[in-house]
Amino acid sequence: MQVTVNEESLQLTPGTSLQGMLAQLQQDKPGVAVALNQQVVARSQWSQITLNGGDQITLFHAIAGG
């Protein structure tokens, strides 16, 4: 199945969880936030959400500064 991550197409195995996709992309780390179809998803929900073809995922990275 195909999803879009930060405006780039990504092919995934059907049934892949949000957590699984992030692990595959090596983005399952502190400082990362995720929006799925324009809704922010709590980190505690990542493993419970199964992605579907056509989903739009946006990854955000926290940046320290002042």
N, C-alpha and C positions, 0 to 999 in steps of 0.2 A: 504494500500500500504506500501511497505517497502523501507526505505531509510537507508543510512549509515551515522552515525554521529561520527566523530573521530574514525573510524574503528569499531564501534559497530552498530548492526542492531537496527532499531527503526521502529515500526509499527505506521503509521499515517492514519487518515481518508483521503480518496481521496479529493482533493481540498484544502488541508491545505496550508496556505501561509508560507513563511519563517518566517515571524513575529509570526504567530500562533505557529509554532513549537518551536521557541525560548521562547515564553511565557510558553508553556507547560513544557519546560525543565528548566524554571526559569533562563534563560540566556539572557533575554531581558533587559540588563542593561548597563550602561556606562562601557567602557573598553573592550567590546567584539567586535571582528571583525569576519566576516564570509566569507568563500570561498565556492562557490557552483560549483561543478564539476571543481575544480582547478582555478576558477576565483573569485577574491575578489568582493564582492557585497557591494555597498555603503549602509549605514544605511537607507538613504532616499528611497531606493528601496525595503527594506525588506517586506513591506506590499503589494507590487505590484507583487511579485514573487510567483507563485503557484508551489509547489513542485510536482515532478513526481516520480513514482516508479523507484527505481534504482539510484536516485540522490545520489551523494557523497557530504557530507557537512563536512567542517572542521571548528571548532570553535577555535578562538585564544583569549587569555586573555592578556591584556596589563599588564606589570609588571614594576613597578617603581624601579629604581636602579641607581647606579652611579659608 
